[in-house]
Amino acid sequence: MCAIIDANSLPEVFGDNKTDRSMAFVNWLEAQTVQVVIGGTQYRAEVDKVAKASQWFRQAIRTGRASEVNDEDVDRSATDLRNLSDARHQAIVRSDDPHILALARCSGARLLYTADGALIQDFTDANIIGRPVGKVLPPSDYHEFLNDRRNRRLCSQ
């Protein structure tokens, strides 16, 4: 399985003020054969701003807990998503996170840790992400979600 942690959630997941949800997520990552993905110049820059997250990713890459996606592929996909519009020339992407959506498209990751409402809408939209659609770790009932065997297959590649 592949997961993405939204940059806005990095302090919650790796900072000193962890929530019950973020602790459950980190414990689950450590206990499962789950890979977190990183890629794209914008996302890498966002990760580097959170020292503990940056350290965690470096260690996770060395130990196989995280996988790297080609930055150029993610950046190109993010540009394509920024330009994606419908027949009326209205932007399809609602969030300000096309780099996160691009990382999902390039990596096959279909699990997202975030609380960003617009990003949640985009991540669960098959017109943006493709099939299978993405899932977001819910703010409540996250233990049930993490223990659901069906959610272990959220990485399509």
N, C-alpha and C positions, 0 to 999 in steps of 0.2 A: 504494500500500500504506500502511496505517496501523499504527503500532506504539505500544505503551505501555511505559514504563519504570516498574517498580514502585518506589515511594518508597524501599524498603530497598536498592535497587540504584543509586540516584542517586549516592551517593558513589563507587561502583565505576566507574560510567560517566563521571562528570564530575570526580572527585577527582584527587588527585595520585598515588594508588597504583593506577593502572589495571592490570587484568589483560590477558592476551593476548586473552581473550574480549571484554572491554569495548572494547579498542582496535579489534578486528576489527569489532565492531558499529558503533562511531562512524565508522570509515572507510567502512563499507558505507552508513551513513546519508548521509554526505557525498557518496558517489559515485553513489547511486541517486536516483531520484525517489520517495523515501519520505517520508511525513509522519508525524511523531510527534504524538500528540494529547494535549491537556491540557484538563481541565474538572472541575468539581465543586469545592465550597469546601474539602473536606478534602484532595483531591489538590493543589490550588493551594497550600494552607498547607504541605503536606509539601514541595513543590518549593521554596517560599520559604525553607525552613530550610537548604537547601544552596545557598550563594551562587553557586557556579559553574553549577549546574543552572538556577537562576533566571535568571542572565544568559544562558545558552545558549537557554533557552526564549524569552526576550524577543527575542533576535536572530533565532531561528528563526521566530517568528511574523511578524516584519517581512519576512523573506526568503522566506516561504512554505514553510519546512521543517517547520513545526509548524502545526497547526490547532487552533482553540479550539472546544470543545463547550459548549453552553449549560449553565451551572452549575446552574440550577434543574432542568433535565431530568435531569442526572446525579444530583443530590441526591435527587430524587423516585424515580428508579430504584434508588438505593442503599437507600432506605427500604423499597421494595417487596422487594428482595432480602433484607434483614434479616428480613422477616416471612414469607419463603417457607418453607413446610414441606410435608412429605409427608402421606400419609393418617393416619399415626400421630402427627402434630404434632411431628415431629422436624425440626429445622432442616436445610435442604438445603445451605446455604452452610457450608462447613467452615472457611474462612479468616476472618481478621479484616479482610478487604479488600473488602467489598461495594462500596466506592466505585470500586475498580479494575475490578471486574466490570461495574458500572453504566456506567463510561466506555466499556468495550468494547461493551456493548449499545447505547449511544446513538450511538457514533461509527462502529460497524462494524469497528473495529480488531480484528484477529485474530492479531497477533503480540505477544508479551509477553516482555520481558526481566526475568527474576526468577530467584531461587534458592529461593523460598519454596515448600516442598512442598505445603502446604495450598492455597495460591493456584494452584499448577500444576494440582492436581486439579480445582478449581473452574473454572479457565479453559478446561480441555479437556473440560468436561462440557456436552453439548448441552442438558441440562435447565436449565442456568443461562445459558449464553451463547447458545444457539440454533445455527442452522446458517448458515454453516459453523462448526464448532467452532474454538476458538482453538488456536494452536500457540505453543510456548515455545522460545526460542532454547536449544538444548541446551548443557550444560556442556562437552561434548566434541563433536568433529565439527561445530563451528559454522561452519567455513569451507565445508564441503560444504553445510550447510543454507542459508547465505547465498547461495551460488552456484546453488542449485537454482531454476530458472525458475518452477516451480510455486508457490514460496513468495512470488513477487512479487504474487500475486493475493489476498493475505490481508485486504484491505480490501473489505468488501462494499458500501460506499456511495460 
